[in-house]
Amino acid sequence: MYFKPIRYRTRSYLRDWYSYYIKYKLRSRIQLDSFSIVMRVPFGQMALIEYKIINKYELEIIEPEKAEKLLRLVYPWRRREFKQYFKNNSVCLVGKKGDQIVSYGWNSIGKVDPKIQRELDLNIPMGPKDIWGVDIVVAPPYRGRGVGFSAFQHVNDYWKAKGMEYLYDCVSVRNRGSLKLHKRVGFKPIYIHYLHRWFGFQKSNLMPIDEHSISLANKAAKGINIGFLWK
């Protein structure tokens, strides 16, 4: 899920439509071999960042009845996903700079969001004080400015104040940038998740972190160095 361009561009519109429906939806339903790293970090133990970065951005909780201003920022086909998250009682945490939305993320309490659970056949044992993080997405003009760290810090402060214990997330082994960010924030791998899908047949395997599963994950990364995760 991404922000659409501020200015309407047919090329951007068509590229996102193709990526979503053909490369993601259609291909994942026909054939999929996916390895992901399930990680968690205790609230209160996230790596801190510079206060001057934190101070630039504010956190706002978006309720379903206030969702329209967020829905305007994404393409129509992605709005359906947003509405599904709201229907599942997931919480949307928005990062703001003044009146400008610069990031958003979805959290669900005590369980994997049902939509993610269905799509990935992912069942993680979680407690009532655990939070599942679906996404943190940063607007293109603000990437590389510490917004991702700021978002994690605000999420940490918000849920810690409510007595929550752990933040969970799941990241593809091919997404090295996100894996590095999670590692720097303080996340530690706890499972490796494998999903195989072939024309309606689906097999899922949640593996503990050991030599065998690490070897499979490193191989699935296809040349992308993820060795830093295991240190």
ChimeraX commands (.cxc) that place a marker at each C-alpha (Angstrom):
marker #1 position 0.00,0.00,0.00 radius 0.5
marker #1 position 1.50,3.28,-1.08 radius 0.5
marker #1 position 0.70,6.94,-1.38 radius 0.5
marker #1 position -0.50,8.04,-4.79 radius 0.5
marker #1 position 1.32,11.00,-6.41 radius 0.5
marker #1 position 0.22,14.48,-5.41 radius 0.5
marker #1 position -0.29,15.31,-9.08 radius 0.5
marker #1 position -2.39,12.95,-11.15 radius 0.5
marker #1 position -0.28,11.02,-13.66 radius 0.5
marker #1 position -1.77,8.36,-15.92 radius 0.5
marker #1 position 1.52,6.45,-16.00 radius 0.5
marker #1 position 1.72,6.26,-12.20 radius 0.5
marker #1 position -1.93,5.24,-12.01 radius 0.5
marker #1 position -1.49,2.41,-14.53 radius 0.5
marker #1 position 1.80,1.26,-12.98 radius 0.5
marker #1 position 0.26,0.95,-9.54 radius 0.5
marker #1 position -2.83,-0.79,-10.95 radius 0.5
marker #1 position -0.61,-3.31,-12.77 radius 0.5
marker #1 position 1.57,-3.90,-9.71 radius 0.5
marker #1 position -1.43,-4.45,-7.49 radius 0.5
marker #1 position -3.71,-6.60,-9.66 radius 0.5
marker #1 position -1.26,-8.44,-11.95 radius 0.5
marker #1 position 2.05,-8.69,-10.10 radius 0.5
marker #1 position 0.54,-9.03,-6.62 radius 0.5
marker #1 position -3.07,-10.28,-6.62 radius 0.5
marker #1 position -3.13,-12.51,-9.71 radius 0.5
marker #1 position 0.36,-13.96,-9.42 radius 0.5
marker #1 position 0.03,-14.62,-5.69 radius 0.5
marker #1 position -3.19,-16.56,-6.27 radius 0.5
marker #1 position -1.69,-18.70,-9.03 radius 0.5
marker #1 position 1.82,-19.36,-7.75 radius 0.5
marker #1 position 3.67,-18.10,-4.72 radius 0.5
marker #1 position 6.78,-19.16,-2.83 radius 0.5
marker #1 position 7.33,-16.71,-0.03 radius 0.5
marker #1 position 9.71,-16.60,2.91 radius 0.5
marker #1 position 9.20,-13.96,5.60 radius 0.5
marker #1 position 10.81,-13.16,8.92 radius 0.5
marker #1 position 8.49,-12.82,11.91 radius 0.5
marker #1 position 10.04,-10.46,14.47 radius 0.5
marker #1 position 9.14,-8.81,17.72 radius 0.5
marker #1 position 10.45,-6.16,20.09 radius 0.5
marker #1 position 9.36,-5.31,23.66 radius 0.5
marker #1 position 7.75,-1.91,24.06 radius 0.5
marker #1 position 10.13,0.29,25.99 radius 0.5
marker #1 position 13.20,-1.41,24.53 radius 0.5
marker #1 position 13.15,0.03,21.02 radius 0.5
marker #1 position 16.35,1.79,19.98 radius 0.5
marker #1 position 15.86,5.51,20.55 radius 0.5
marker #1 position 16.50,8.12,17.88 radius 0.5
marker #1 position 17.40,11.79,18.06 radius 0.5
marker #1 position 14.78,13.91,19.76 radius 0.5
marker #1 position 14.97,16.60,17.07 radius 0.5
marker #1 position 13.60,14.09,14.54 radius 0.5
marker #1 position 10.84,12.91,16.87 radius 0.5
marker #1 position 9.79,16.49,17.54 radius 0.5
marker #1 position 9.11,17.17,13.84 radius 0.5
marker #1 position 6.26,14.68,13.54 radius 0.5
marker #1 position 3.06,14.06,15.46 radius 0.5
marker #1 position 0.99,10.91,15.88 radius 0.5
marker #1 position -2.75,10.80,15.23 radius 0.5
marker #1 position -5.08,7.84,15.67 radius 0.5
marker #1 position -7.48,7.60,12.74 radius 0.5
marker #1 position -10.93,6.28,13.65 radius 0.5
marker #1 position -13.20,4.75,10.95 radius 0.5
marker #1 position -15.44,7.81,10.91 radius 0.5
marker #1 position -12.40,10.02,10.22 radius 0.5
marker #1 position -10.90,7.78,7.56 radius 0.5
marker #1 position -11.82,9.87,4.51 radius 0.5
marker #1 position -8.76,12.13,4.69 radius 0.5
marker #1 position -6.55,9.04,4.65 radius 0.5
marker #1 position -8.49,7.30,1.88 radius 0.5
marker #1 position -7.97,10.30,-0.39 radius 0.5
marker #1 position -4.22,9.67,-0.35 radius 0.5
marker #1 position -4.35,6.23,-1.98 radius 0.5
marker #1 position -5.69,4.70,-5.18 radius 0.5
marker #1 position -9.30,3.40,-5.22 radius 0.5
marker #1 position -8.34,-0.29,-5.22 radius 0.5
marker #1 position -6.28,0.20,-2.08 radius 0.5
marker #1 position -9.13,1.94,-0.28 radius 0.5
marker #1 position -10.93,-1.40,-0.08 radius 0.5
marker #1 position -8.03,-2.80,1.92 radius 0.5
marker #1 position -8.14,0.16,4.28 radius 0.5
marker #1 position -11.85,-0.32,4.88 radius 0.5
marker #1 position -11.26,-4.01,5.55 radius 0.5
marker #1 position -8.65,-3.17,8.17 radius 0.5
marker #1 position -11.09,-0.81,9.87 radius 0.5
marker #1 position -13.77,-3.51,9.73 radius 0.5
marker #1 position -11.35,-5.86,11.49 radius 0.5
marker #1 position -10.94,-3.29,14.30 radius 0.5
marker #1 position -7.33,-2.59,13.40 radius 0.5
marker #1 position -5.98,0.78,14.49 radius 0.5
marker #1 position -4.50,3.23,11.99 radius 0.5
marker #1 position -1.69,5.39,13.34 radius 0.5
marker #1 position -0.87,8.37,11.14 radius 0.5
marker #1 position 2.31,10.43,11.25 radius 0.5
marker #1 position 1.75,14.13,10.58 radius 0.5
marker #1 position 3.85,17.20,9.99 radius 0.5
marker #1 position 1.45,20.06,10.53 radius 0.5
marker #1 position -1.64,19.20,8.49 radius 0.5
marker #1 position 0.31,16.96,6.09 radius 0.5
marker #1 position 0.06,13.17,6.48 radius 0.5
marker #1 position 3.58,11.80,5.99 radius 0.5
marker #1 position 3.17,8.18,7.10 radius 0.5
marker #1 position 0.63,5.63,8.21 radius 0.5
marker #1 position 0.66,2.21,9.81 radius 0.5
marker #1 position -1.87,-0.41,10.90 radius 0.5
marker #1 position -1.86,-2.21,14.24 radius 0.5
marker #1 position -4.12,-4.97,15.54 radius 0.5
marker #1 position -4.38,-5.95,19.20 radius 0.5
marker #1 position -3.70,-9.46,20.45 radius 0.5
marker #1 position -3.71,-11.18,17.06 radius 0.5
marker #1 position -2.62,-11.04,13.45 radius 0.5
marker #1 position -5.04,-8.91,11.44 radius 0.5
marker #1 position -7.65,-11.34,9.96 radius 0.5
marker #1 position -7.02,-10.09,6.42 radius 0.5
marker #1 position -3.29,-10.79,6.71 radius 0.5
marker #1 position -4.02,-14.10,8.41 radius 0.5
marker #1 position -6.18,-15.25,5.50 radius 0.5
marker #1 position -3.83,-14.06,2.76 radius 0.5
marker #1 position -0.64,-15.48,4.26 radius 0.5
marker #1 position -2.10,-18.39,6.25 radius 0.5
marker #1 position -0.16,-16.94,9.16 radius 0.5
marker #1 position -1.01,-17.91,12.74 radius 0.5
marker #1 position 1.27,-16.45,15.39 radius 0.5
marker #1 position 0.74,-17.22,19.09 radius 0.5
marker #1 position 0.15,-13.81,20.68 radius 0.5
marker #1 position -1.12,-12.56,24.01 radius 0.5
marker #1 position -3.81,-9.94,24.75 radius 0.5
marker #1 position -1.12,-7.32,25.38 radius 0.5
marker #1 position 0.71,-7.91,22.11 radius 0.5
marker #1 position 0.39,-5.71,19.01 radius 0.5
marker #1 position 0.63,-6.87,15.41 radius 0.5
marker #1 position 2.06,-4.29,13.01 radius 0.5
marker #1 position 0.71,-4.54,9.46 radius 0.5
marker #1 position 2.55,-1.75,7.65 radius 0.5
marker #1 position 4.43,1.48,8.09 radius 0.5
marker #1 position 4.32,3.42,4.82 radius 0.5
marker #1 position 6.12,6.75,4.35 radius 0.5
marker #1 position 5.16,9.33,1.71 radius 0.5
marker #1 position 7.86,9.54,-1.02 radius 0.5
marker #1 position 8.91,13.18,-0.31 radius 0.5
marker #1 position 9.65,12.26,3.31 radius 0.5
marker #1 position 11.60,9.05,2.85 radius 0.5
marker #1 position 15.16,9.02,4.13 radius 0.5
marker #1 position 14.41,11.71,6.72 radius 0.5
marker #1 position 13.96,9.52,9.79 radius 0.5
marker #1 position 10.17,9.29,9.49 radius 0.5
marker #1 position 10.30,5.49,9.78 radius 0.5
marker #1 position 12.20,5.71,13.06 radius 0.5
marker #1 position 9.87,8.45,14.25 radius 0.5
marker #1 position 6.84,6.28,13.45 radius 0.5
marker #1 position 8.23,3.37,15.44 radius 0.5
marker #1 position 9.04,5.64,18.36 radius 0.5
marker #1 position 5.54,7.13,18.43 radius 0.5
marker #1 position 4.00,3.66,18.19 radius 0.5
marker #1 position 6.24,2.56,21.06 radius 0.5
marker #1 position 5.21,5.49,23.26 radius 0.5
marker #1 position 1.50,5.11,22.43 radius 0.5
marker #1 position 1.17,1.39,23.18 radius 0.5
marker #1 position 3.60,1.38,26.10 radius 0.5
marker #1 position 1.40,3.97,27.82 radius 0.5
marker #1 position -1.52,1.56,27.40 radius 0.5
marker #1 position 0.38,-1.27,29.08 radius 0.5
marker #1 position 1.09,-3.32,25.95 radius 0.5
marker #1 position 4.12,-5.62,25.93 radius 0.5
marker #1 position 5.36,-6.61,22.45 radius 0.5
marker #1 position 5.19,-5.33,18.89 radius 0.5
marker #1 position 5.22,-8.03,16.19 radius 0.5
marker #1 position 5.85,-7.68,12.48 radius 0.5
marker #1 position 6.48,-9.87,9.43 radius 0.5
marker #1 position 8.82,-8.81,6.61 radius 0.5
marker #1 position 9.75,-10.56,3.36 radius 0.5
marker #1 position 13.32,-11.82,3.10 radius 0.5
marker #1 position 13.58,-9.86,-0.17 radius 0.5
marker #1 position 12.87,-6.53,1.54 radius 0.5
marker #1 position 16.35,-5.79,2.88 radius 0.5
marker #1 position 15.64,-2.12,3.57 radius 0.5
marker #1 position 12.72,-2.91,5.86 radius 0.5
marker #1 position 14.63,-5.73,7.54 radius 0.5
marker #1 position 17.53,-3.37,8.30 radius 0.5
marker #1 position 15.16,-0.77,9.73 radius 0.5
marker #1 position 13.50,-3.34,11.98 radius 0.5
marker #1 position 16.89,-4.63,13.11 radius 0.5
marker #1 position 18.10,-1.12,13.97 radius 0.5
marker #1 position 14.91,-0.41,15.91 radius 0.5
marker #1 position 15.49,-3.52,18.02 radius 0.5
marker #1 position 13.35,-6.27,16.49 radius 0.5
marker #1 position 14.63,-9.83,16.85 radius 0.5
marker #1 position 13.65,-12.77,14.60 radius 0.5
marker #1 position 11.47,-15.38,16.32 radius 0.5
marker #1 position 10.07,-17.36,13.37 radius 0.5
marker #1 position 10.62,-17.90,9.67 radius 0.5
marker #1 position 7.36,-18.24,7.75 radius 0.5
marker #1 position 7.12,-20.14,4.47 radius 0.5
marker #1 position 4.07,-19.99,2.21 radius 0.5
marker #1 position 3.66,-22.06,-0.96 radius 0.5
marker #1 position 0.64,-21.56,-3.20 radius 0.5
marker #1 position -0.11,-23.30,-6.51 radius 0.5
marker #1 position -3.48,-22.95,-8.28 radius 0.5
marker #1 position -5.60,-23.17,-5.15 radius 0.5
marker #1 position -3.32,-25.51,-3.21 radius 0.5
marker #1 position -1.69,-23.81,-0.24 radius 0.5
marker #1 position 0.88,-24.91,2.30 radius 0.5
marker #1 position 2.16,-22.84,5.20 radius 0.5
marker #1 position 4.97,-23.57,7.63 radius 0.5
marker #1 position 5.99,-21.51,10.66 radius 0.5
marker #1 position 9.54,-22.52,11.55 radius 0.5
marker #1 position 11.59,-21.70,14.66 radius 0.5
marker #1 position 14.91,-19.96,14.20 radius 0.5
marker #1 position 17.54,-22.66,13.75 radius 0.5
marker #1 position 20.32,-23.56,11.31 radius 0.5
marker #1 position 17.94,-25.25,8.88 radius 0.5
marker #1 position 15.38,-22.41,8.71 radius 0.5
marker #1 position 18.12,-19.76,8.50 radius 0.5
marker #1 position 19.69,-21.65,5.59 radius 0.5
marker #1 position 16.33,-21.74,3.78 radius 0.5
marker #1 position 15.76,-18.02,4.38 radius 0.5
marker #1 position 19.23,-17.06,3.16 radius 0.5
marker #1 position 18.71,-19.13,0.01 radius 0.5
marker #1 position 15.24,-17.61,-0.59 radius 0.5
marker #1 position 16.75,-14.11,-0.37 radius 0.5
marker #1 position 18.41,-14.87,-3.74 radius 0.5
marker #1 position 21.66,-13.01,-3.30 radius 0.5
marker #1 position 20.33,-10.34,-0.93 radius 0.5
marker #1 position 22.52,-10.35,2.16 radius 0.5
marker #1 position 20.36,-10.77,5.26 radius 0.5
marker #1 position 23.10,-12.22,7.45 radius 0.5
marker #1 position 22.87,-9.20,9.77 radius 0.5
marker #1 position 19.55,-10.57,11.10 radius 0.5
marker #1 position 21.15,-13.52,12.83 radius 0.5
marker #1 position 23.87,-11.59,14.70 radius 0.5
marker link #1:1,2 radius 0.2
marker link #1:2,3 radius 0.2
marker link #1:3,4 radius 0.2
marker link #1:4,5 radius 0.2
marker link #1:5,6 radius 0.2
marker link #1:6,7 radius 0.2
marker link #1:7,8 radius 0.2
marker link #1:8,9 radius 0.2
marker link #1:9,10 radius 0.2
marker link #1:10,11 radius 0.2
marker link #1:11,12 radius 0.2
marker link #1:12,13 radius 0.2
marker link #1:13,14 radius 0.2
marker link #1:14,15 radius 0.2
marker link #1:15,16 radius 0.2
marker link #1:16,17 radius 0.2
marker link #1:17,18 radius 0.2
marker link #1:18,19 radius 0.2
marker link #1:19,20 radius 0.2
marker link #1:20,21 radius 0.2
marker link #1:21,22 radius 0.2
marker link #1:22,23 radius 0.2
marker link #1:23,24 radius 0.2
marker link #1:24,25 radius 0.2
marker link #1:25,26 radius 0.2
marker link #1:26,27 radius 0.2
marker link #1:27,28 radius 0.2
marker link #1:28,29 radius 0.2
marker link #1:29,30 radius 0.2
marker link #1:30,31 radius 0.2
marker link #1:31,32 radius 0.2
marker link #1:32,33 radius 0.2
marker link #1:33,34 radius 0.2
marker link #1:34,35 radius 0.2
marker link #1:35,36 radius 0.2
marker link #1:36,37 radius 0.2
marker link #1:37,38 radius 0.2
marker link #1:38,39 radius 0.2
marker link #1:39,40 radius 0.2
marker link #1:40,41 radius 0.2
marker link #1:41,42 radius 0.2
marker link #1:42,43 radius 0.2
marker link #1:43,44 radius 0.2
marker link #1:44,45 radius 0.2
marker link #1:45,46 radius 0.2
marker link #1:46,47 radius 0.2
marker link #1:47,48 radius 0.2
marker link #1:48,49 radius 0.2
marker link #1:49,50 radius 0.2
marker link #1:50,51 radius 0.2
marker link #1:51,52 radius 0.2
marker link #1:52,53 radius 0.2
marker link #1:53,54 radius 0.2
marker link #1:54,55 radius 0.2
marker link #1:55,56 radius 0.2
marker link #1:56,57 radius 0.2
marker link #1:57,58 radius 0.2
marker link #1:58,59 radius 0.2
marker link #1:59,60 radius 0.2
marker link #1:60,61 radius 0.2
marker link #1:61,62 radius 0.2
marker link #1:62,63 radius 0.2
marker link #1:63,64 radius 0.2
marker link #1:64,65 radius 0.2
marker link #1:65,66 radius 0.2
marker link #1:66,67 radius 0.2
marker link #1:67,68 radius 0.2
marker link #1:68,69 radius 0.2
marker link #1:69,70 radius 0.2
marker link #1:70,71 radius 0.2
marker link #1:71,72 radius 0.2
marker link #1:72,73 radius 0.2
marker link #1:73,74 radius 0.2
marker link #1:74,75 radius 0.2
marker link #1:75,76 radius 0.2
marker link #1:76,77 radius 0.2
marker link #1:77,78 radius 0.2
marker link #1:78,79 radius 0.2
marker link #1:79,80 radius 0.2
marker link #1:80,81 radius 0.2
marker link #1:81,82 radius 0.2
marker link #1:82,83 radius 0.2
marker link #1:83,84 radius 0.2
marker link #1:84,85 radius 0.2
marker link #1:85,86 radius 0.2
marker link #1:86,87 radius 0.2
marker link #1:87,88 radius 0.2
marker link #1:88,89 radius 0.2
marker link #1:89,90 radius 0.2
marker link #1:90,91 radius 0.2
marker link #1:91,92 radius 0.2
marker link #1:92,93 radius 0.2
marker link #1:93,94 radius 0.2
marker link #1:94,95 radius 0.2
marker link #1:95,96 radius 0.2
marker link #1:96,97 radius 0.2
marker link #1:97,98 radius 0.2
marker link #1:98,99 radius 0.2
marker link #1:99,100 radius 0.2
marker link #1:100,101 radius 0.2
marker link #1:101,102 radius 0.2
marker link #1:102,103 radius 0.2
marker link #1:103,104 radius 0.2
marker link #1:104,105 radius 0.2
marker link #1:105,106 radius 0.2
marker link #1:106,107 radius 0.2
marker link #1:107,108 radius 0.2
marker link #1:108,109 radius 0.2
marker link #1:109,110 radius 0.2
marker link #1:110,111 radius 0.2
marker link #1:111,112 radius 0.2
marker link #1:112,113 radius 0.2
marker link #1:113,114 radius 0.2
marker link #1:114,115 radius 0.2
marker link #1:115,116 radius 0.2
marker link #1:116,117 radius 0.2
marker link #1:117,118 radius 0.2
marker link #1:118,119 radius 0.2
marker link #1:119,120 radius 0.2
marker link #1:120,121 radius 0.2
marker link #1:121,122 radius 0.2
marker link #1:122,123 radius 0.2
marker link #1:123,124 radius 0.2
marker link #1:124,125 radius 0.2
marker link #1:125,126 radius 0.2
marker link #1:126,127 radius 0.2
marker link #1:127,128 radius 0.2
marker link #1:128,129 radius 0.2
marker link #1:129,130 radius 0.2
marker link #1:130,131 radius 0.2
marker link #1:131,132 radius 0.2
marker link #1:132,133 radius 0.2
marker link #1:133,134 radius 0.2
marker link #1:134,135 radius 0.2
marker link #1:135,136 radius 0.2
marker link #1:136,137 radius 0.2
marker link #1:137,138 radius 0.2
marker link #1:138,139 radius 0.2
marker link #1:139,140 radius 0.2
marker link #1:140,141 radius 0.2
marker link #1:141,142 radius 0.2
marker link #1:142,143 radius 0.2
marker link #1:143,144 radius 0.2
marker link #1:144,145 radius 0.2
marker link #1:145,146 radius 0.2
marker link #1:146,147 radius 0.2
marker link #1:147,148 radius 0.2
marker link #1:148,149 radius 0.2
marker link #1:149,150 radius 0.2
marker link #1:150,151 radius 0.2
marker link #1:151,152 radius 0.2
marker link #1:152,153 radius 0.2
marker link #1:153,154 radius 0.2
marker link #1:154,155 radius 0.2
marker link #1:155,156 radius 0.2
marker link #1:156,157 radius 0.2
marker link #1:157,158 radius 0.2
marker link #1:158,159 radius 0.2
marker link #1:159,160 radius 0.2
marker link #1:160,161 radius 0.2
marker link #1:161,162 radius 0.2
marker link #1:162,163 radius 0.2
marker link #1:163,164 radius 0.2
marker link #1:164,165 radius 0.2
marker link #1:165,166 radius 0.2
marker link #1:166,167 radius 0.2
marker link #1:167,168 radius 0.2
marker link #1:168,169 radius 0.2
marker link #1:169,170 radius 0.2
marker link #1:170,171 radius 0.2
marker link #1:171,172 radius 0.2
marker link #1:172,173 radius 0.2
marker link #1:173,174 radius 0.2
marker link #1:174,175 radius 0.2
marker link #1:175,176 radius 0.2
marker link #1:176,177 radius 0.2
marker link #1:177,178 radius 0.2
marker link #1:178,179 radius 0.2
marker link #1:179,180 radius 0.2
marker link #1:180,181 radius 0.2
marker link #1:181,182 radius 0.2
marker link #1:182,183 radius 0.2
marker link #1:183,184 radius 0.2
marker link #1:184,185 radius 0.2
marker link #1:185,186 radius 0.2
marker link #1:186,187 radius 0.2
marker link #1:187,188 radius 0.2
marker link #1:188,189 radius 0.2
marker link #1:189,190 radius 0.2
marker link #1:190,191 radius 0.2
marker link #1:191,192 radius 0.2
marker link #1:192,193 radius 0.2
marker link #1:193,194 radius 0.2
marker link #1:194,195 radius 0.2
marker link #1:195,196 radius 0.2
marker link #1:196,197 radius 0.2
marker link #1:197,198 radius 0.2
marker link #1:198,199 radius 0.2
marker link #1:199,200 radius 0.2
marker link #1:200,201 radius 0.2
marker link #1:201,202 radius 0.2
marker link #1:202,203 radius 0.2
marker link #1:203,204 radius 0.2
marker link #1:204,205 radius 0.2
marker link #1:205,206 radius 0.2
marker link #1:206,207 radius 0.2
marker link #1:207,208 radius 0.2
marker link #1:208,209 radius 0.2
marker link #1:209,210 radius 0.2
marker link #1:210,211 radius 0.2
marker link #1:211,212 radius 0.2
marker link #1:212,213 radius 0.2
marker link #1:213,214 radius 0.2
marker link #1:214,215 radius 0.2
marker link #1:215,216 radius 0.2
marker link #1:216,217 radius 0.2
marker link #1:217,218 radius 0.2
marker link #1:218,219 radius 0.2
marker link #1:219,220 radius 0.2
marker link #1:220,221 radius 0.2
marker link #1:221,222 radius 0.2
marker link #1:222,223 radius 0.2
marker link #1:223,224 radius 0.2
marker link #1:224,225 radius 0.2
marker link #1:225,226 radius 0.2
marker link #1:226,227 radius 0.2
marker link #1:227,228 radius 0.2
marker link #1:228,229 radius 0.2
marker link #1:229,230 radius 0.2
marker link #1:230,231 radius 0.2
view
